[in-house]
Amino acid sequence: MRGVDEETGEFRGDSRSQQRRDALETLSICEQLVALSEAQLARMPVPESLLPEIREARRITSHIAHKRQLAFLAKQMRREDDDVLDAIRDALDEKGDAARRETAVMQRVEAWRERLLEEGDVALGELLDQYPDADRQGLRQLVRNTLEERKRNKPPRAYRELFRQLRELILITGGPDDDEPEDPAETEPQ
């Protein structure tokens, strides 16, 4: 119950402002859950009792009705234990971090592919220095085929295969790019 504890003089429970902030945060979590695909939702630690409500919110297309269903879903979620909500928050945050890491890997792969196509053997030598397990002959052949495809205006089969090979190489071996700072000034002593 709200009010002041007679023994300590402290307030019991959260203030109305805090309760409202918590409710809005839960509503935000509901919106994120409804936006997930079925496969992503299956990996989330969502209680079985909430899954039909999430699916119903997805089904509704009317703006006001959708908003009302989200509010109902948030109300149901607030009835869950704090541990359940914390687990869902952590899983949603992890998804965001994983997506950022995946994007960083894709950008690194694309940068290596472009360097290999522009610089040729110089870039291949640097790639092999960082990733000694790379297949020199296979990568060189893919670079040659890609350049030949571009020259003849053919579909980019080798270009895509080069991307797949580089992505596999970087993901499996990790490599020194994971530990390097992005700003070279960070490595200089001051």
C-alpha positions in Angstrom: 0.0 0.0 0.0 1.1 3.5 -0.7 1.9 5.9 2.1 4.6 6.6 4.6 6.0 3.8 6.7 5.4 5.0 10.3 8.6 3.3 11.6 11.2 4.5 9.0 9.4 7.5 7.5 10.1 6.1 4.0 7.6 5.8 1.2 6.1 2.4 0.5 6.2 1.3 -3.1 7.0 3.2 -6.2 5.8 6.7 -6.9 3.2 7.2 -9.6 5.8 8.7 -11.9 7.9 5.6 -11.5 5.0 3.3 -12.1 4.2 5.2 -15.3 7.8 5.0 -16.5 7.7 1.2 -15.8 4.4 0.9 -17.7 5.8 2.8 -20.7 8.9 0.6 -20.7 6.8 -2.5 -20.7 4.7 -1.1 -23.5 7.9 -0.5 -25.5 9.0 -4.1 -24.9 5.6 -5.3 -26.1 6.0 -3.3 -29.3 9.4 -4.9 -29.9 8.0 -8.4 -29.3 5.1 -7.8 -31.7 7.6 -6.6 -34.4 9.7 -9.9 -34.2 9.2 -12.7 -36.6 7.8 -16.0 -35.5 11.3 -17.6 -35.5 12.8 -14.8 -33.4 9.9 -14.9 -31.0 10.4 -18.6 -30.5 13.9 -17.9 -29.2 12.7 -15.3 -26.7 12.0 -16.3 -23.1 8.3 -15.3 -23.4 5.8 -17.2 -21.2 3.4 -19.4 -23.1 0.4 -17.4 -21.8 1.6 -14.3 -23.6 2.1 -15.8 -27.0 -1.5 -15.8 -28.1 -1.8 -12.1 -27.1 1.3 -11.3 -29.1 0.0 -13.1 -32.2 -3.4 -11.3 -31.8 -1.6 -7.9 -31.7 0.2 -8.8 -34.9 -3.1 -9.8 -36.6 -4.9 -6.5 -35.8 -4.3 -3.9 -38.4 -6.6 -1.1 -37.2 -4.4 1.5 -35.5 -6.6 2.1 -32.4 -7.4 -1.6 -32.0 -3.7 -2.4 -32.3 -2.8 0.2 -29.7 -5.5 -1.2 -27.4 -4.2 -4.8 -27.8 -0.6 -3.6 -27.1 -1.9 -1.9 -23.9 -3.6 -5.1 -22.9 -0.5 -7.1 -23.6 1.6 -4.7 -21.5 -0.9 -5.1 -18.7 -0.5 -8.9 -18.9 3.3 -8.6 -19.0 3.3 -6.3 -15.9 1.6 -9.2 -14.0 4.6 -11.4 -14.7 7.6 -11.7 -12.4 10.4 -9.1 -12.6 12.7 -12.0 -13.5 10.7 -12.8 -16.6 10.7 -9.2 -17.8 14.4 -8.9 -17.1 15.1 -12.0 -19.2 13.0 -10.6 -22.1 14.8 -7.2 -21.8 18.2 -9.0 -21.9 17.2 -11.1 -24.9 16.0 -8.1 -26.8 19.2 -6.2 -26.0 21.3 -9.1 -27.1 19.5 -9.2 -30.4 20.5 -5.6 -31.0 24.2 -6.3 -30.1 24.2 -9.4 -32.3 22.8 -7.4 -35.2 25.5 -4.7 -34.8 28.2 -7.3 -34.7 26.8 -9.0 -37.8 26.7 -5.6 -39.6 30.3 -4.9 -38.6 31.4 -8.3 -40.0 29.6 -7.7 -43.3 31.2 -4.3 -43.7 34.6 -5.8 -43.0 34.0 -8.6 -45.6 32.8 -6.0 -48.2 35.9 -3.9 -47.5 38.2 -6.9 -48.0 36.4 -7.9 -51.2 36.7 -4.4 -52.7 40.4 -4.2 -51.7 41.1 -7.6 -53.3 39.4 -6.5 -56.5 41.2 -3.1 -56.6 44.7 -3.9 -55.3 45.0 -7.5 -56.3 48.0 -9.5 -54.9 49.0 -6.7 -52.5 45.7 -6.9 -50.7 45.8 -10.7 -50.9 49.2 -10.8 -49.2 47.8 -8.6 -46.4 44.7 -10.8 -46.0 46.9 -13.9 -45.8 49.1 -12.2 -43.1 46.0 -11.7 -41.0 44.3 -15.0 -41.9 47.0 -17.5 -42.6 44.5 -20.4 -43.1 43.0 -18.7 -46.1 43.1 -20.5 -49.5 45.5 -18.3 -51.6 44.9 -20.1 -54.8 41.1 -20.2 -54.4 40.8 -16.5 -53.5 43.1 -15.5 -56.3 40.9 -17.5 -58.8 37.7 -15.9 -57.5 39.2 -12.4 -57.8 40.2 -13.2 -61.5 36.8 -14.6 -62.2 35.1 -11.6 -60.7 37.1 -9.2 -62.8 36.4 -11.3 -65.9 32.7 -11.3 -65.1 32.7 -7.5 -64.8 34.6 -7.1 -68.0 32.1 -9.3 -69.9 29.0 -7.9 -68.1 28.0 -11.4 -66.8 26.0 -12.1 -63.7 28.0 -11.7 -60.5 28.4 -15.4 -59.5 32.1 -15.2 -58.6 31.6 -11.9 -56.9 29.0 -13.5 -54.6 31.2 -16.6 -54.1 34.1 -14.3 -53.1 31.9 -12.6 -50.5 30.8 -16.0 -49.1 34.4 -17.3 -48.9 35.6 -14.1 -47.1 32.7 -14.1 -44.8 33.3 -17.7 -43.8 37.0 -17.0 -43.3 36.4 -14.0 -41.1 33.6 -15.6 -39.1 35.4 -18.9 -38.4 38.9 -17.6 -37.7 37.8 -14.3 -36.0 41.1 -12.7 -36.8 43.0 -9.7 -35.6 40.4 -7.2 -36.9 38.3 -8.0 -33.8 41.0 -6.6 -31.4 42.2 -3.7 -33.5 41.1 -0.2 -32.4 39.3 1.7 -35.2 41.2 4.9 -34.5 45.0 4.6 -35.2 45.5 7.5 -32.8 44.5 5.2 -29.9 47.6 3.1 -30.4 50.1 6.1 -30.2 51.7 6.8 -26.8 50.9 10.2 -25.3 
